[in-house]
Structure formats: structure tokens, C-alpha cells
Amino acid sequence: MPIYKRCSKCGKRIPSGTTCECIKQIRRQQKKERDKDYDQHRRNKTRAAFYKTKAWRLTKEDVLTHYMYIDLYAYYHDGKFIPATMVHHIVPISTDYAKRLDRGNLIALSDKSHGIVHKAMREGREEEMIRLLLEYKKKWKKKENSEVGGVVKLF
């Protein structure tokens, strides 16, 4: 028999350990307002426009395909196969805008790995992360050169 509690906002009876819909709605609205403020006042307009270009979409798809939609950070760092959902600029485009479409500066990552990489970079370990990601790209290149029958050897 489940245990219930009352929502602190609306008083509705809900299972313990869950969040009421009214609170979820408030949180969604607050996030929407934060995102709107960020877009209006802090987001770099040049970079935001770049991510909507056809050149970026094609390059991103090409990079994901090249790495077979595998998160290289998780593959080499943790030894796990995790699907890549995004392409990360190893040298940030805020540092070197000319490298924004350079495939040598792009790596496939999952959302989780992307967060880990950015957290490390914010903590002052930017050079270490750049070196690590370039090393992972180099390891992948070695695997490509050891193809068997046109298929990259992953093991």
C-alpha cells in the first residue's frame, strides 16, 4: 500500500516521493523565464546564429557519422559504448572562431560527457581536457587505420 502526502501548493494528495503537477508547471515556467533572460541578455548572438547554419548542421552530421555515433570520451575514459548526441568543439569557438567547422577540432560526445568536459574546463582544467580529447581523437584515428574489411576494429 503506497504512502501519500499532500502537495504544499495545491493540497492535492500525491504518492510520497513524487512531485505534484502544479510544482512541475511552476518549475517549467521559471526555466522558460531564465532561458528567455539568457537569450536576451547573455547569449552570444554570433555563435547562436552559427549553430543554425546549414554548414554547421552538415558538419555535425558528418562528424557524428564519422565516429559512428559513439561518445569518444565515454569509450576511452570509461570503456563504455554510449551514443553520441552532439559534437563538441575541442578548442572553444569563443577562443578560436576560425576553427568552428574544422573537423580536427570536433569530437562526438553524449550530453553527460559534454557536461563533464565543460565542468572540467570551467574549473580551470581547459588545457588538460583539450589534450585529453585530442588524444582520444588520435586513438580513434589509429583504429581507423587498422580497418578489417572496411569496418573499424573497436576491440
BAVEX-360352 format. One record per residue (C-alpha): residue in one letter; residue number from 1; x, y, z. Coordinates in Angstrom, 1 decimal, padded with zeros to 4 digits. Layout:
# BAVEX-360352
+---------+-----+--------+--------+--------+
! residuo ! num !      x !      y !      z !
+---------+-----+--------+--------+--------+
!       a ! NUM !      X !      Y !      Z !
...
+---------+-----+--------+--------+--------+
//
This chain:
# BAVEX-360352
+---------+-----+--------+--------+--------+
! residuo ! num !      x !      y !      z !
+---------+-----+--------+--------+--------+
!       m !   1 !  000.0 !  000.0 !  000.0 !
!       p !   2 !  001.6 !  003.3 ! -001.1 !
!       i !   3 !  002.2 !  006.2 !  001.2 !
!       y !   4 !  000.7 !  009.5 !  000.3 !
!       k !   5 !  001.4 !  013.1 !  001.1 !
!       r !   6 ! -000.2 !  016.5 !  000.4 !
!       c !   7 !  001.2 !  019.0 ! -002.1 !
!       s !   8 !  002.4 !  022.1 ! -000.4 !
!       k !   9 !  001.0 !  024.4 ! -003.1 !
!       c !  10 ! -002.4 !  023.0 ! -004.1 !
!       g !  11 ! -003.1 !  020.4 ! -001.3 !
!       k !  12 ! -003.7 !  017.6 ! -003.8 !
!       r !  13 ! -003.0 !  014.0 ! -002.5 !
!       i !  14 !  000.1 !  012.5 ! -004.3 !
!       p !  15 !  002.3 !  009.5 ! -003.7 !
!       s !  16 !  005.2 !  010.1 ! -001.5 !
!       g !  17 !  008.5 !  010.6 ! -003.4 !
!       t !  18 !  006.8 !  012.3 ! -006.4 !
!       t !  19 !  006.3 !  015.9 ! -007.4 !
!       c !  20 !  002.9 !  017.4 ! -008.0 !
!       e !  21 !  002.0 !  018.6 ! -011.5 !
!       c !  22 !  001.4 !  022.2 ! -010.2 !
!       i !  23 !  005.0 !  022.4 ! -008.9 !
!       k !  24 !  006.3 !  020.9 ! -012.1 !
!       q !  25 !  004.4 !  023.6 ! -014.0 !
!       i !  26 !  005.9 !  026.3 ! -011.9 !
!       r !  27 !  009.4 !  025.0 ! -012.4 !
!       r !  28 !  008.8 !  024.8 ! -016.2 !
!       q !  29 !  007.7 !  028.4 ! -016.2 !
!       q !  30 !  010.7 !  029.5 ! -014.1 !
!       k !  31 !  013.1 !  027.7 ! -016.5 !
!       k !  32 !  011.3 !  029.3 ! -019.5 !
!       e !  33 !  011.9 !  032.8 ! -018.0 !
!       r !  34 !  015.5 !  032.1 ! -017.2 !
!       d !  35 !  016.1 !  030.8 ! -020.7 !
!       k !  36 !  014.4 !  033.9 ! -022.2 !
!       d !  37 !  016.6 !  036.2 ! -020.0 !
!       y !  38 !  019.7 !  034.3 ! -021.0 !
!       d !  39 !  018.8 !  034.6 ! -024.7 !
!       q !  40 !  018.1 !  038.3 ! -024.5 !
!       h !  41 !  021.0 !  039.5 ! -022.3 !
!       r !  42 !  023.9 !  037.0 ! -022.2 !
!       r !  43 !  023.9 !  034.7 ! -025.2 !
!       n !  44 !  026.5 !  035.4 ! -027.8 !
!       k !  45 !  024.4 !  036.2 ! -030.9 !
!       t !  46 !  027.1 !  035.4 ! -033.4 !
!       r !  47 !  027.6 !  031.9 ! -032.0 !
!       a !  48 !  023.9 !  031.2 ! -031.7 !
!       a !  49 !  023.4 !  032.1 ! -035.3 !
!       f !  50 !  026.3 !  029.9 ! -036.3 !
!       y !  51 !  024.7 !  026.8 ! -034.8 !
!       k !  52 !  021.6 !  027.3 ! -037.0 !
!       t !  53 !  023.6 !  027.4 ! -040.3 !
!       k !  54 !  023.4 !  024.6 ! -042.9 !
!       a !  55 !  027.2 !  024.4 ! -042.8 !
!       w !  56 !  027.2 !  023.5 ! -039.1 !
!       r !  57 !  024.3 !  021.0 ! -039.4 !
!       l !  58 !  026.1 !  019.2 ! -042.3 !
!       t !  59 !  029.4 !  019.2 ! -040.5 !
!       k !  60 !  027.8 !  018.0 ! -037.3 !
!       e !  61 !  026.1 !  015.1 ! -039.0 !
!       d !  62 !  029.4 !  014.2 ! -040.8 !
!       v !  63 !  031.3 !  014.1 ! -037.6 !
!       l !  64 !  028.7 !  012.0 ! -035.8 !
!       t !  65 !  028.7 !  009.6 ! -038.7 !
!       h !  66 !  032.5 !  009.5 ! -038.8 !
!       y !  67 !  032.6 !  008.4 ! -035.1 !
!       m !  68 !  029.7 !  006.0 ! -035.7 !
!       y !  69 !  027.6 !  008.0 ! -033.1 !
!       i !  70 !  029.9 !  006.8 ! -030.3 !
!       d !  71 !  030.8 !  009.1 ! -027.4 !
!       l !  72 !  034.6 !  009.0 ! -027.6 !
!       y !  73 !  035.1 !  010.4 ! -024.1 !
!       a !  74 !  033.0 !  007.6 ! -022.5 !
!       y !  75 !  034.5 !  005.0 ! -024.9 !
!       y !  76 !  038.2 !  005.8 ! -024.0 !
!       h !  77 !  037.8 !  007.2 ! -020.5 !
!       d !  78 !  035.2 !  004.7 ! -019.1 !
!       g !  79 !  035.4 !  001.9 ! -021.6 !
!       k !  80 !  031.6 !  002.2 ! -022.3 !
!       f !  81 !  029.6 !  002.4 ! -025.5 !
!       i !  82 !  027.3 !  005.4 ! -025.1 !
!       p !  83 !  025.5 !  007.0 ! -028.1 !
!       a !  84 !  026.9 !  010.4 ! -029.1 !
!       t !  85 !  024.2 !  013.1 ! -029.3 !
!       m !  86 !  026.3 !  016.2 ! -030.0 !
!       v !  87 !  029.5 !  017.5 ! -031.4 !
!       h !  88 !  031.9 !  019.4 ! -029.2 !
!       h !  89 !  034.5 !  022.0 ! -030.2 !
!       i !  90 !  037.7 !  020.9 ! -028.5 !
!       v !  91 !  039.1 !  024.4 ! -028.8 !
!       p !  92 !  036.1 !  026.6 ! -028.0 !
!       i !  93 !  034.9 !  028.8 ! -030.8 !
!       s !  94 !  035.0 !  031.7 ! -028.3 !
!       t !  95 !  038.8 !  031.2 ! -028.3 !
!       d !  96 !  039.3 !  030.5 ! -032.0 !
!       y !  97 !  036.2 !  031.2 ! -034.2 !
!       a !  98 !  038.2 !  030.1 ! -037.3 !
!       k !  99 !  038.1 !  026.5 ! -036.1 !
!       r ! 100 !  034.3 !  026.4 ! -035.9 !
!       l ! 101 !  034.0 !  024.0 ! -038.9 !
!       d ! 102 !  037.4 !  022.3 ! -038.6 !
!       r ! 103 !  036.8 !  018.6 ! -038.3 !
!       g ! 104 !  040.1 !  018.2 ! -036.5 !
!       n ! 105 !  038.6 !  020.4 ! -033.7 !
!       l ! 106 !  035.4 !  018.4 ! -033.4 !
!       i ! 107 !  034.6 !  015.3 ! -031.3 !
!       a ! 108 !  031.4 !  013.3 ! -030.8 !
!       l ! 109 !  030.0 !  013.3 ! -027.2 !
!       s ! 110 !  026.9 !  012.4 ! -025.2 !
!       d ! 111 !  025.1 !  015.0 ! -023.1 !
!       k ! 112 !  026.6 !  013.6 ! -020.0 !
!       s ! 113 !  030.2 !  013.6 ! -021.3 !
!       h ! 114 !  029.7 !  017.1 ! -022.7 !
!       g ! 115 !  028.7 !  018.3 ! -019.2 !
!       i ! 116 !  031.7 !  016.6 ! -017.6 !
!       v ! 117 !  034.1 !  018.2 ! -020.2 !
!       h ! 118 !  032.6 !  021.7 ! -019.7 !
!       k ! 119 !  032.7 !  021.4 ! -015.9 !
!       a ! 120 !  036.4 !  020.5 ! -016.0 !
!       m ! 121 !  037.0 !  023.4 ! -018.4 !
!       r ! 122 !  035.2 !  025.8 ! -016.0 !
!       e ! 123 !  037.3 !  024.5 ! -013.1 !
!       g ! 124 !  040.5 !  025.7 ! -014.9 !
!       r ! 125 !  041.4 !  022.3 ! -016.5 !
!       e ! 126 !  040.9 !  023.5 ! -020.0 !
!       e ! 127 !  044.4 !  022.6 ! -021.3 !
!       e ! 128 !  044.2 !  019.2 ! -019.7 !
!       m ! 129 !  040.8 !  018.5 ! -021.4 !
!       i ! 130 !  041.9 !  019.7 ! -024.8 !
!       r ! 131 !  045.0 !  017.5 ! -024.6 !
!       l ! 132 !  042.8 !  014.5 ! -023.5 !
!       l ! 133 !  040.2 !  014.9 ! -026.2 !
!       l ! 134 !  042.9 !  015.3 ! -028.9 !
!       e ! 135 !  044.5 !  012.1 ! -027.6 !
!       y ! 136 !  041.1 !  010.3 ! -027.9 !
!       k ! 137 !  040.8 !  011.5 ! -031.5 !
!       k ! 138 !  044.3 !  010.2 ! -032.2 !
!       k ! 139 !  043.4 !  006.8 ! -030.7 !
!       w ! 140 !  040.3 !  006.7 ! -032.9 !
!       k ! 141 !  042.4 !  007.5 ! -035.9 !
!       k ! 142 !  044.7 !  004.6 ! -035.1 !
!       k ! 143 !  041.7 !  002.3 ! -035.0 !
!       e ! 144 !  040.5 !  003.6 ! -038.4 !
!       n ! 145 !  043.9 !  002.8 ! -039.9 !
!       s ! 146 !  043.6 ! -000.8 ! -038.6 !
!       e ! 147 !  040.3 ! -001.5 ! -040.5 !
!       v ! 148 !  039.4 ! -005.0 ! -041.4 !
!       g ! 149 !  037.2 ! -005.3 ! -044.4 !
!       g ! 150 !  036.2 ! -001.6 ! -044.3 !
!       v ! 151 !  035.0 ! -001.8 ! -040.7 !
!       v ! 152 !  036.7 ! -000.1 ! -037.8 !
!       k ! 153 !  038.0 ! -002.5 ! -035.1 !
!       l ! 154 !  036.6 ! -001.4 ! -031.8 !
!       f ! 155 !  038.0 ! -004.1 ! -029.7 !
+---------+-----+--------+--------+--------+
//
